[in-house]
């Protein structure tokens, strides 16, 4: 089996992708195209995006039965840290619609055959690690303000502590400030990274560097985009997180079009993610066929 480097480009790269300047006005077009994708593929994206509210409700139910109710808000807020990775299937559907290809929901999983799959997974695991560190830090901040709880507390008690005590108000300020830093790190790593990995056969390092360059070249516009995403996710959490079934696919599709605005196309062939057909296997080949691949 050929070795694939998940950090460096999977294919020779003459230069880093070219990043161009965009204006805040371009974000309106980005959102409009994201909404158009959502309207063109509503059944598919709703099917996929139901993962988000269901996962959110599962988190809420899990925390309600354990002594980690204080982590409920960090869990839900931190879910945005891994959102770019979770939306990978939506990027793929937008990519296929752009090319005029079939956009049935099963193609959201074509990334399993992408030559950049291992780079996508490595970057996704990095975001998951950031999410885990955020939860640990959030727990530490809570303990620093209120100490360890000797018994599980309910949501009503948690709300009283947070909003009716000086420690709680201090935690709101400190926790959101620290959370902003985690969100900034995640955004910097993934603003255009996953769409780039889908679109071109590059490695994780190239994707991350391109994402950073896109932000540095468009600080105001990209900051505004981050605020739009944060506001959208906050609104999508209401009621009971089911709003994410609409907000997440629109933002996911829009993120693909943001990538298209920021990164100049290289003019190369676009990847097609299809598994190679398997050679037929016959009973007479058993058991050797279990160990040696048959030639076509």
Residue pairs with C-beta under 8 A, 6 or more apart in sequence:
4 10
4 115
4 118
5 203
6 118
6 119
6 121
6 122
6 203
6 204
7 119
7 122
7 203
7 204
7 205
8 203
8 205
8 206
9 201
9 202
9 203
9 206
10 115
10 116
10 119
10 201
10 202
10 203
11 115
11 201
11 202
13 202
13 206
16 206
16 209
16 210
16 213
17 196
17 200
17 202
17 206
17 210
17 263
17 264
17 266
18 263
18 264
18 266
19 210
19 213
19 214
19 217
19 262
19 263
19 264
20 217
20 261
20 262
20 263
20 264
21 217
21 218
22 218
22 221
22 261
22 262
23 221
24 220
24 221
24 224
26 221
26 261
27 221
27 224
27 225
27 228
27 258
29 257
29 261
30 225
30 254
30 257
30 258
30 261
31 228
31 250
31 254
33 253
33 254
33 257
34 94
34 250
34 251
34 252
34 253
34 254
34 255
34 256
34 257
35 250
35 253
35 254
37 45
37 93
37 94
37 97
37 249
37 253
37 256
37 257
38 45
38 246
38 249
38 250
38 253
40 97
40 103
41 93
41 97
41 103
43 105
44 93
44 103
44 104
44 105
44 108
45 90
45 93
45 249
45 252
45 253
46 245
46 249
47 105
48 89
48 90
48 105
48 108
48 249
49 90
49 244
49 245
49 246
49 248
49 249
49 252
50 245
51 86
52 79
52 86
52 241
52 244
52 245
52 248
53 240
53 241
53 242
53 243
53 244
53 245
55 79
56 76
56 79
56 237
56 241
56 244
57 240
57 241
59 72
59 75
59 76
59 79
60 72
60 76
60 241
63 69
63 71
63 72
63 75
64 155
66 152
67 149
67 151
67 152
67 153
68 139
69 152
69 153
69 154
69 155
69 158
70 139
70 142
70 146
70 149
70 153
70 158
71 135
71 138
71 139
71 142
72 155
72 158
74 134
74 135
74 138
74 139
74 175
74 179
75 135
76 237
76 241
77 179
78 131
78 134
78 135
78 138
78 179
78 182
79 131
79 233
80 183
80 186
80 229
80 230
80 233
81 127
81 130
81 131
81 134
81 182
81 183
81 186
82 124
82 127
82 128
82 131
82 186
83 229
83 233
83 248
83 251
84 127
84 186
84 190
84 191
84 193
84 194
84 255
85 120
85 123
85 124
85 127
85 128
85 190
85 194
87 194
87 248
87 251
87 252
87 255
88 111
88 120
88 124
88 194
88 198
89 108
89 109
89 111
90 108
90 248
90 249
90 252
90 253
90 255
90 256
91 194
91 195
91 198
91 252
91 253
91 255
91 256
92 107
92 108
92 110
92 111
92 198
92 273
93 103
93 105
93 107
93 108
93 253
94 252
94 253
94 256
94 257
95 195
95 198
95 199
95 256
96 102
96 103
96 107
97 103
98 256
98 260
99 270
101 107
110 273
110 274
111 117
111 120
111 198
111 273
112 273
112 275
113 273
113 274
113 275
114 120
114 197
114 198
114 271
114 273
115 201
115 271
116 197
116 198
116 200
116 201
116 202
116 203
119 197
119 202
119 203
119 204
119 207
120 194
120 197
120 198
122 204
123 189
123 190
123 193
123 194
123 197
123 204
123 207
123 208
126 189
127 186
127 189
127 190
130 182
130 185
130 186
130 189
133 182
134 179
134 182
137 178
137 182
138 175
138 178
138 179
141 171
141 174
141 175
141 178
142 171
142 175
145 167
145 168
145 170
145 171
145 174
146 161
146 167
146 171
153 161
161 167
161 168
162 168
162 169
162 171
162 172
163 169
183 226
183 230
184 226
187 215
187 222
187 226
188 211
188 212
188 215
189 208
189 211
189 212
190 211
191 211
191 214
191 215
191 222
191 225
191 258
192 207
192 210
192 211
192 214
192 255
192 258
192 259
192 262
192 263
193 204
193 207
193 208
193 210
193 211
194 207
195 255
195 256
195 259
195 260
196 202
196 206
196 207
196 210
196 211
196 259
196 263
197 204
197 207
198 271
199 259
199 270
199 271
200 266
200 268
200 271
201 271
210 263
214 222
214 262
214 263
215 222
218 262
225 258
229 251
232 247
232 250
232 251
233 244
233 247
233 248
233 251
235 243
235 247
236 243
236 244
236 246
236 247
236 248
237 243
237 244
279 293
279 294
279 295
279 296
280 294
281 289
281 294
282 289
285 294
